[in-house]
Structures are given as C-alpha cells and as structure tokens.
C-alpha cells in the first residue's frame, strides 16, 4: 500500500514548461565497450520520438537507461523534472511510472495473461484483486485480447503476446512508454496489428520513445526521428526531413542499406 | 521393406471440403502397416533378449559352487517371513523420519538458496554463511555428520540440546546434509530463469524481493522439481543410515534379527522394502518431468 499515492501518475507534478523526459550528456559503457557516448535528447509530453540505427548502435541501452534497468556512467536523465539518475531516487517508483515493452515480449510464462497484467497493479500499487482485474480486463479489451485472459502466454501468437506485453505496461497508466524493437521478433503479418495499436496510442496522446527498424512506421507516427550510430546521436530531425534528405553521410548510408533491404 | 514410389496413384490434389471426410491414403495405410510390423518385431526382440540375459545370469549365479550356502543365508523364505514384522515396523520409523526431514530440508534449502542470491553489502555475512554451509555439508560424508551429531552432541551434556532421543540427532544429520544439496538445486533453478524475466518484473515497479517471490521463484521451482524429487528418493534411502546410531529402524531391526543365527535374509527383506518405497517416488519423478514436457532425448520422432 506504501506506493498507492504514486499510482495516479498524472497527479504528479509535470512541469508545463520543460520537456517530460530530458537526457543530458548520457554515457554508458559495458567494460571497455562504449555503448552511449554523450547522448542528449528531449522528449515533450505527447511526443513520439523514434530512434533508428543499426543493431548495436545503443538504441536498446538508451531505453534501458531511461527505465533504470542500467546504471549510467555519466550524465543526467530527468523525468517530469525529477533527476532519476540520482542514486537516492526510488527506482521502483520511477519504473512503475514508465512502461517498457521488450523485443522478446518477456511475459511471465507461469502466469495467465490476466495475471501478467494484474501483477504490478496488485503487488506494486496495492490494488485489491477485483479492481486490478477490472483494470486489466479493460486494458486487454483495449488491445483486443479480452477473450485470451485465461490463456497462458505460450498459447498465443507472437503478435498477441506483444499486445499483452503492451497492455501489461499500460495498465500502470505510465507517463512515458518505451518500446524496444517491439516488432522485430514478429513475422510481417503480425507486425501490422502491433503497429496499429501503437498508432492508436499516439493518437491518444501517449508520450513514446520507440526504437525500431520499421522506417515506414517511423515516417507515419514520429514527431522526431533520431539516428544513433556507434553510441552517438548523429542526427535529429522531423521524419520527412531526416528520412528523405538526411544531412549526415552516415545517415544516408544507413537509410540506403535499409532501402536496399526493402524495409522503407 | 523400402518401396519404390508409386507413380500410378498421383491422386490430383482436390480441394477437400471437410477434414471429417479424410480417409488415410493408400501410402499412409502402407506406412501404418509397416510401423505396426516393426513394433511387434521390437517387442518380440526385447522379450527374447531379456529372457536370454536373465537365464544366463540366473544360471551363472545358481551354478556357482557356493550357491546353496548363499541361498540358505541370504534367501531363506522362512527367515524372511519371521523377520518381516520387525523390519516392517522399523520401516515405519524410516518413513516418518524421511517425511519430517523432507519438509525441513525444503524450507531450509530454499532459505539457503535465497540467501546466496541476495545482493547488497549488508547481506555479505549471510551470503558467506550460506556458501560456507553448502560447501561444508555437501563435502562431509553423511556418516561422519551422523557420528558427530549422534555421539558428539550428547557428550556435550548441554541442557535442552544434549538429551534428545537418538532419532532426533539422526534426523538432524540428514537435514544438515540434504539441505545443502537441495539449496544448490534451488540455486541452479533460480539462476536458470533468464535475466529478462527479472528485468520485466523490475520494469513494472516490482522490488527485488517481489520479483523473486512472484516471477523468479515460481519458475525456478517448477524447473527443479524432477531433480528435487530425485534428492528425496535419495533421502528416503539414506534414512536407513540412522541405524548406526542405534535407532531401531528397518536396517537395525534386520541387523538384530541376523544376530541370532547369522542368517542375512532380513537385510534382503529390508532392501526389498526400501526399493518398494522408492520406486513409486521415482515413477512420480518421471511423471512430473514428463508432464512438464521434458521428454529428454528419448522423445519425439527423432
């Protein structure tokens, strides 16, 4: 019950002037491998920011740093005006306000679909079971899977599993959604159902930071596209400019390869 | 047996209206007949080779020069009947010891395993204690632990600890040794749960303890159930070792019975009863493993 007050995340003060998420001079390395090098980025409330870049360019690590799943080496991440990189911050509280969806879904295989979604509302936010299930069912309805509530994750298709993972993240009413290549493990037919769900979220005003290889999707929904290369934020711009007429030769090279592979 | 493909029945693929109307094709019927033939042949071969092997073994043992005496001292039917009630009564003690120890072993083993996974500097002494405990009691032969507890603790003459029934020291020795084994089984299970599961749990705001309790442990315990039951089969059998402390269990009862006439048949009776106890538990282990879909290398088409 301790963190009950943190459940209505929108009740927390979100400064009207500053960006919802602000990343300044972020640096992260694993041993000698520098994964993020002086990355600075702002995400305004209601914005959809898409990260593109080759595998290993640091997209996933950036998302994991924002959700405090990685400890940063240097730099500051501010969420709604609060410095979340401060080691004294309550990481569990921050995480419960930020939803993350992983490439490999990471559903809990021993729990039913419904229990996957109710776990956090019940255990973190202390909601009674009935209320948690009501919220969870509404959220499953939202992603079109209320008929699968009793199923186990491995009885679902990949696209359905990913939609459950999105429902599981959304049920906490997050102020920010982080999506880490959420369609990369899906076959082309299932990609569509997940992307259209994300489009709807965007239309509802959800703030999203998305790492993806789906350039067509990026062009449609992104307010801003960021190109990451070797851990550096090389180019930031509106999708129509960055995807069609990039300034940096490295960005042009990357996009040319993507077009070659038939993904744009 | 291999047949050439039959080009005479190409059976143009027609759009089937309903699966209910399916009739096995000629080719499929031939395959089934062939497989049935092979099954019968396998069964006959297995039965024959088993019979031959048994005959050779029994022949070799019973034709040995000392067989009549061995038969008399180890496989005496009348002696078996005489000793059976005492041995079976002793076995009841083994069963009770095993059941009580198993419960304590699970609790203690799980606690030790969790201690070893704790992070943070505060828990360093607990982590070190758990590691030292498992190292020590996995390494010490059970019989040494039995002797140390069974004869050492009473000699201390400590009030409350030293004047217990002998069976308590025997049980305690079993618990000490087996909880070390079981702790390692649990730890292996905890570490086998992929880090992404913990990450997913933490990303939802669950604390480290909540992630362990609701996400990691349920998956870990399911995975280690077969090796865990295996340890309990072993515990059941090793409960016979407490007889060295003088507790009258099945083994001790058999020993007492042999002392009167040096006929060792009661040991065979005790052994037979132990096997009768462990076989159902072993089958249960197999069943649990199979139900979880762990057919191992012997399952599937290949």
Interface residues (C-beta under 8 A of the other chain):
Chain A: X3 X64 X67 X69 X91 X92 X93 X95 X96 X97 X98 X99 X100 X102 X104 X106 X107 X108 X109 X110 X111 X119 X120 X123 X124 X125 X168 X169 X172
Chain B: X196 X197 X199 X200 X201 X202 X203 X204 X205 X206 X207 X210 X214 X215 X218 X219 X222
